[in-house]
Amino acid sequence: MTDPQPTAAAPESLLASADFPPQSQITREIQDIHTEYARREAAGEKLPATIYDFPPYRSSLLRHPTKNPRLVDPETIELYSPAYGQRDVAAIESDLTLQHAGEPLGERITVRGRLLDSWGRPIPNQLIEIWQANSSGRYIHQRDQHPAPLDPNFTGAGRAITNDNGEYLFTTIKPGAYPWKNHINAWRPAHIHFSVFGNGFTQRIVTQMYFPGDPLFALDPIYNSIHRQKDRDRLISTYDHDLTVPEFSMGYRWDIVVDGPDATWHEPEEGEH
Amino acid sequence: MPEKTLDPTPGQTVGPFFAYGTIYPKMHEVVHPYSPGAIVLGGTVYDGNGAPIPDSMVEIFGADSDGTVSRARGAFRRDDHTFTGFGRSFTTDEGHYEFWTRNPGAEAGKAPFFAAIVFARGLPNKLHTRIYLPDDEAALAADPLLSSLDPAERATLIATRLPDGSLQHDIHLQGEGETVFLTF
């Protein structure tokens, strides 16, 4: 049987190892895998956007499937999603700066965007959940031991329901970068976690939104678990000066696109390309 | 169907601190506990060493007992009687997930199942799978997905019915008995 210790596996912030690799090794591993995936793709292989087996992200070693997923035709239940409505979430839940008596510290931002399917159609009435660190890079979580200050006026969790045009809007604080113990000197780029429902259960995703120009992008194994630059670019919000509110907040725009389901996809016939 | 025009946003790991961002009351109570027809669906999520995974999140979406897919709201604000089919469970320190739900039905001749998604720290993206009910062997035998799998793989998708009527179903992200995951 397994030792009881690892069953209560601590999250990244607590893991420690005597043989931690340096950043240079992790960066080299990332580059080598990206090169390998580009080669395989050029050779005609169909590869998912996010790599499941991604050793630079050390926690993924025992947590990725080793077999390719089976391609199936979705059944009815998989072509629908749970139903939400505007009244499922109070309007105040999308403003993370109003959840406490005082103002949270940091740079106030608004994040606005649309939820679309891959045909560009807006997806109304869907639940979007976000969570993030505070402006100093600390999560309100008992297992986050990063010695940056907690902010008594910031929890860092919010929700919204997309409107008739598929739009959402959050008011929050720009999260800080924070260290994690994946390797020596590992720092996560500032990001906001997004949990999103589409029109079908197959479209459900959890992802992360990043901020433009972050110097940590090339160094981060989680961001780089997406092997194509054009797909990584999809995770980076755009600073939008028209969205910036005078004397109040900086504006970032970020659209989320959920895929398919492409129920009619089929293996090309012989000679069909 | 016209051409797709936009590249989808790729998924990322749910990370270690998802709990406070995704928790809500009664999220694992698809139906009110002990209400008529209510059953427990539970199991353990394991990693490649066979160790339980304490920081994962499992979601299910299932038809009602008569096979209809609910379009009712209320998965997020439970009223304890509207059936919405959707539930979410975090794993415990022992890697255990659990739902109160009902046995899903299916269209005639089809095998009923729960659609399920697994998220976890260390898992770079979501994983889709299905949790089939074990009861109708003829329907299971006729299922296109199950019949395309070898017996060991097939077994990873079919829950076990316990004497009290509950369903037991473990999920292995890797290794011995690795669950069959799906793409669409």
Interface residues (C-beta under 8 A of the other chain):
Chain A: T2 P6 T7 A8 A9 P11 E12 S13 P48 A49 T50 I51 Y52 F54 Y57 S59 S60 L61 L62 R63 H64 P65 T66 K67 P69 R70 L71 V72 D73 P74 E75 T76 I77 E78 Y80 S81 P82 A83 Y84 G85 D88 V89 L116 D117 S118 W119 G120 L127 E129 I130 W131 Q132 Y139 I140 H141 R143 D144 T155 G156 A157 H193 S195 F201 T202 R204 I205 V206 T207 Q208 I222 Y223 S225 I226 K230 D231 R232 R234 L235 I256 V257 V258 D259 G260 P261 D262 A263 T264
Chain B: M1 P2 K4 T5 L6 D7 P8 T9 P10 G11 Q12 T13 V14 G15 P16 F17 F18 A19 Y20 G21 T22 D47 G48 N49 G50 A51 P52 I53 P54 D55 E59 F61 G62 A63 V69 S70 R71 A72 R73 A75 F76 R77 T84 G85 F86 D93 E94 G95 P104 E107 K110 F113 A115 I117 F119 A120 R121 G122 L123 P124 N125 K126 L127 H128 P144 L145 S148 L149 L173 Q174 G175 E178 T179 V180 F181 L182 T183 F184
